[in-house]
Amino acid sequence: MVQYNLYTYPDFGVNAELSTFKTENGINEHNLMLHSTRCGCSFREQLEGLHQALHEIENNLLGSHAHAVIKRYFLSDAANQTAAVEELVTEFSPCAVSIVQQPPFDGSKVALWVYLQEGIPVPQRNGNGTFSYKHNDCTHYWTGYRHTSGGNSEQQTRALLEGYEEDLELHKCHIAGNCVRTWFFVRDVDTNYAGVVRGRRDNFEEVGLTQDTHYIASTGIQGSHAEGGVKVLFDAYAVKGLKKGQMSYLYAPTHLNPTYEYGVTFERGVCMEYGDRRQLFISGTASIDNHGNVLHVGDIRNQTLRMWENVSALLAEREHTFDDVAQMIVYLRDLADYQIVSELYKKRFPGKPYVIVHAPVCRPGWLVEMECMAVKSISSPTLPQF
């Protein structure tokens, strides 16, 4: 069962939401969402406050056996803020780091999501933004902040995926068999997303991924790097050592259509089964029906409600509910819609770790999109423990 706690650090100007999934003898999972309340302060002051709160939580709440596996910084102005993040992030133990311009809608300059696991070894750097750690029979690879410059969004997407495949091959892994989750952050998504779609589709065909095999859970959303020539940023998660059947895919056909029907190549969600838990990674999900139509055009309230309904249907395919959700990231196109969406989330999900950021969705008619992670206990003696 996922437990939720709220913490306030007035000395640091931070509010924190923490979810915790515990098992008796296995790995505990923590998702932490940190929000700055120093909205009148400089970026560096806000960032240092988040880091002070993170130190406090790691040292006094979680203890020395909890290690971050990925941190994602949501920035309001990457061109002027990235250097400070890169400088100060070295204060922490190593893990994958993702830095993306997706301004928090609460008026702050920076927010931070941290995913930690308790009882794993310290992640080891593998290069190119990837960190790995092994426990039980699996090795986990978290990758953040991969990017390239030059060329258009299609060329950059292909280069990123080809480079990622080459790096996985060094560990006897492949995108097709080992990649669990991807994120594509796209500068000017209304213009550049079509190139990402083409580049990903072509690469997937080359590595043997088609609508008859499977694709990969993914979010494709607006997000920017500090350098204007970088049109695509890439994060990913892969696992080595899985047995057949441990990874499966979510469809919710009563609510959603297969993505290939409108020309894109990702799965609605992925299910990871271990001996002691079931993890779900839900892709970016919006207000859509099972024919691929945008529902409630121009109506942010009803788009949010339908989005929740779609996510609920995906969770239910593996007997999960929103009570099992460990974290949520909400992407919103229009600042004018923030108050409505924020009030809806506060009312339905008090205490759950989430952040609402400015990030237009890949289709202009979608006003809001969300992704999430969920976890619950199971008992399956035929599968290895997490």
N, C-alpha and C positions, 0 to 999 in steps of 0.2 A: 504494500500500500504506500502511495506517495503522501508524504506529510509536508505541510506548508507552514512557513514562519515568516513574519515581517520583522525587520530590524531598522531602527532609526539611529543615525550617528550625527547628531547636530554639530559636534565639534568638527566633523569632516564635511558637513553639508551633503549627506548621502542618505537616501532611503534604499533599503535592500529587501528583495524577495528571494527566499531560499526554499527550494523543494528538495526533499531527501527521500530516497528509496533505500531501505535497509533490508539486508538478509542476515540470517543468524551466522553463517559461516563463509559467506561469499563477499563479493565486492559491493560496497555501498556506492550509490550514485548521488551527486549533488548538482543541481542547476541553480545558478546564482545570477540574478539580474540586478544591476546596480544603477541607480539614477541619481544624478547630481541635483541638489536643490539650491546650488549657488548660481542662480541664473544671472545675477548681476556681476559675476566675477569673470576673470580671464579664463581662457581655455586651460592654461597650465594649472591654475588653482583648482578648477573643476576636476581635471585629470588626477592631480595629486590627491584630492579628496577621495576619489574612487579607489585609488591604490591604497590609501591609508585604511579605508573601510575593508578592502579585500584582505590586507594584512591582518587586520583585527579578526575577521571571520576565519581566515585560514589558521591563525595561531590559537584563538581562544574558543572557537566553536567547533571546528572540524579536526584540528590536531595535525600532527606531523605526518600521518599516514595518508592524508588526502592530497592528491596531486592533480593539478589542472591538466586537461588533455587538449583543450582549445579555448582561446579567448577571442571574442569578436568585439572590436571597438566600432561604435556607430558615431561618425563624426559629422559636424555641421559644415566644415570647410576643410577638406582634406589637404588642399594645397598649402594651407598655413598651419596645419595641425599635425600632419603625419610625422614630421621630424621629431616632435616632442614625444609622441607615442613610441617611436622606435628607440629613442634615448631612454625613456623611463621603464619600458617593458623589460629591460635587462635586469631590473631589480628582482625579478621573480624567477622561480625555477622554470626550466625549459618546457615549452609546450608549443603546439601550433598556434600562430597568431594571425588573425584576420583583421584587416583595417579597411574600412569602406566608408565612403561619404554617403550616409543615409541619415540626415539630421533627425534627432529625436524631436517629436512634436510637443514635448512638454516645455519647450523653451530653453532647455539646456544645450550646451555645445557638444556633449559627449555622453554616451551611455555605454555600458559594458555587460556582455553576457560571458559567463565563465562556466564551463562544464568540467566538473571534477569527479574523480573516482578515488575511493578510499580502499587501500589495500593492494594497489598496483605498484610496480617499480616505477622509478622516475623515468619519464619518457626520454628517449635518446634521439638526438638530431640525426636525420638521414640526408639533409640537404634539400634545396629547392622548396623550403617551407614545410617539409614533412618531418614529423616526429612519430616514433613507434614505441610500443611497449608490449611485452608478452606476459600473459598470465594464463594458467591452465594450458589448453591446447591451441590457443589462438594468439596471433600477433595482430595488433591494431595499428593502423596507419592514419593519422590525422594530418591533413594538408591545408595550409592557409596562405592566402595572399599571393598566389601565383599570378604572374602577369607577363606580358611581353609588349613591345612597342613596334610600330611599323606595320603597314598594311591596314586592311579594313577589319571589321568585326568578324567576318567569316574566316579570314586568314589567321587572325589571332586565336579564334576558337580552335581551329584545326591545330595550330602550333601548340596550344596549351594541352590539348588532349593527347597529341602525339608525344609531347614531352612527358606527360604524366604516365602514359603507357610504358615509355622507355624506363622511367624510374621504377615503376611497379615490377617490370621484368627483372630488374636487378635483384629483387626479392622473391623471384619465381611467382609473381602474381600478374594478373591481367585485369583490365577494366571489365571485361565481359564476365569474369567469374568471381571477382573479389571486391569490386567497387560497390559500396552500399548506398552512398549519398553524394550528390554534387550540388554546388551552388554556382551560378553564373551571374555576376554583377555587371551590368551593362550600362556604359555611359550613353545617355540619350536613348533610352530603350525604345521609344517610338520610332526612331530612325534605324538603330543598329541591331535590334533583336532579330530581324529577318536573317541577317548574316550569321548570327549565332545559331539559329535553327538550321541553316544550310550546312554550316561547318560541323555541327554536332551530328547531324544526320549522315553526312558523308563519312565522318570518322567512324561512327557506329557500324555502318555497313562494312567498312574495311576490317573491323575487329570482330565481325560476326554477330552483331546485335541487330535484330529485325523485329517486326511486329509478331513474328512467329516464335521468337525466342523470349526475349524480355528486353526492357530498357532499364533505366536507373532512376530511382527517386531523385527529384531535382527541384530547385527553385531557380527561375530565370526572372530577374527583377532589376530595376534601375539601381545603380550604385556606381560610384566613381572613385578612381585612383587620383593621387595628387598630380600626376603627369597627364596633360591633356591628350597625349598620343596613345595612352592606354585605354582601349575601348572595352576590354573585357577583363574582369578579375575572376579568379577561380579558386574555390575551396572544395575539399573532397574528404571522404572517409572510406577506407577499405579495410577488409579483414582477411587474413590468411589463416587457413587451417579449418575452415568450415566443412562440415559433413554435408552430404547430399540432403536437401530438404530443409536445412537450417534457415535458408534465406528464401522467402517467398514474397509475392507482390499483392497489392491491394487494388481493388477495382471499383467497388460500390456501384454496380451497373444500374441500380434503380435510380441513382442520382447523378452519375457522371458517365461520360462516354470515353472510350479509349482515345488517348491523345493523338494517335496516328491518324484518326479520322479528320483532324484539321491540320495535319502536316507537321506535328511536332513529335519528338521522340523522348519521352520520359514517362516514368510510372507514377501513378497517383500516390503511391506510398510503398514502403517495404516493411516486411516483418522479419525480425531476427529472433530465432528461437534458441534458447540455451536450456540447460538442465534446470536452472533455478529461476529463470525470468523470460519474459517475452518483451522485446523492445519494438516499438513502431516508430518509423520516421515518415512523417506525413509531408508530402511535397507542398509547394505553394498552391493553395486552393482558394478559388474565388466563387462568385455567384454564377453558377453555370448549371445547365440541366444535362440529362443523359443523351441529348442530341447535339451538344456543343454550343447551345445558344446562351448568350448572356441574359440573365434574368434580372428584372427590376432595374431597367436602364434608368440612370439618373437618380435613383432612390437609395441613398447610402444606408439608411436604417434597414430596409428590407434586403439589400445586398449583404449586409453583415449577418442578418438572421439566416439567410440561405447559405452563406458560407459556413456558418456553424453547423447547419444541418448536413451539409456535404461532408465536413470533417467528422461529424458524429457517425455518419454512415460508414466512412472508411475505418474509424476506430472499431465500430461494432463488428466488422468482418472478422476480427480476431478477439472478440469478446472484451474489448476495451471500451471505456467511456471517458468523458472529460475528467472524471475523478482520477484517472491514471496519467493525465498529462503533466509532464515535468517542466515544460517551458513552452512559450509561444512567442513568435515574432510576427508583428502585424505591420503590413505595408499599406500605406495610404497615399492616394494620389493628390488630394486637395486639402490644403490647410483648413479650409472652411468646414470640412467634415469632421475635424478632429474632436470637437466637443461632443458630438453625438456618439461617435465610436468609443471615445474614452468613457463616457457615462455608461454605455452598454457593457463594456468590459468590466468596469468597476463593480457594477451591479451583479453580473453573472460570475465573475472570477475573482472575488476578493482574496488576496493572499497568494494567488498563483504568479509565478515569475513570467512577466511579459513586458515587451517594449513595443511602442507604436512609433514608427519612423516614416519619414517622407521618402517614398520610393514608388513611383508609378509602376503599375503592372504592365505586362507585355501586350495587353489589348486595351486600348483607351477606354472602352466601355466598362471595364472592371474598375470600380472605384476603390476597392479594398481587397486584400489578399492576406492569408495567414499561412504559416507553417508551424509545426509543433513536433515534439518528441514525447512519447508516452512509454510507460513501463509498468509491468505488474508481475507478481510472483506466479510461477507455475512449478510443477514438479514433473520432470521428465527424465527418468533414470537412463534412457537410451541416448540422451544428448549430453555433450560436455557442459560443465558449468561455465558461466560467463567469466 
